[in-house]
Amino acid sequence: MRTTRAQCPGCKSKEFEPVFSRKEWTSFVEGENDQRRRFARAMDENASLAFENMLLCSLCGTAFTDFVPPDSALSDFYQQYYGNSGYLAKASRKVSLNIRRIFVLKLLTRGRRFIDVGCNVGCAVEAARRNGFAATGLELDATAIEHAESLFPANRFIVGGVTAAPVGEVFDLVYCTEVIEHVPDTASFIDSISKLVAPGGILSLTCPEAGARDALIGMPELRPPEHLTLFSHQGIKSALAPWFKRVLVLPNFKSGNQVIAFKA
């Protein structure tokens, strides 16, 4: 069964309103030549994946689906459409890009324990290792982990979500890129990820940013049932604030939220 959202996933406000319906969104994406058309068909074929209305928080500007699918339906959905070929083709470039990002982040924490939640084929994990971290990657997709272990065997990789991390282990740098927009229960996910951050450690998180109300329906990043939430800057800051002593949303030349959260 789908779950109805009763509050904004960002600021927890109950002040939100519909922006457009699934029917309107489906009609729009039928004219677009990308994966959104495939996602629209998936929702037509399986009602448990479908939203009815896209909602917009009146206080923080976060956009989110009114319903979230059950875990079982999402698992089947990802198995049907998900592929790693694109990531593998860009692996070398992604390692180089993450080396630069992680070099800056390691200046903000003394320890050298690293975990990437949602590591895909392990590019950021390898980049962390090259920056001197003992590096671990978590990924739900077992095939992606097989690729990661083949490409970057000097690291530790674990199949599973955030709760699959080794019990009792904490990390000085927790990395989570383009994951939180996928999860049905934002608060539970943040609670779990915060437990991985060592005292004095940091969380580095990125996710798509909610656009202007009038442009929302056409945003390529709006891809239900894959992307269930598009946070505004204020929305992602509010979502993280109960678990972290300081949350910085960094200036970003590209659209999207780039966040550093500091653990007490």
Secondary structure, 3 states (H helix, E strand, C coil): CCEECCCCCCCCCCCEEEEEEHHHHHHHHCCCCCCHHHHHHHHHHCHHHCCCEEEEECCCCCEEECEECCHHHHHHHHHHHCCCHHHHHCHHHHHHHHHHHHHHHHHHCCCCEEEEECCCCCHHHHHHHHCCCEEEEEECCHHHHHHHHHHCCCCEEEECCHHHCCCCCCEEEEEEECCHHHCCCHHHHHHHHHCCEEEEEEEEEEECECCCHHHHHHCCCCCCCCCCEEECHHHHHHHHHHHCCEEEECCCCCCCEEEEEECC
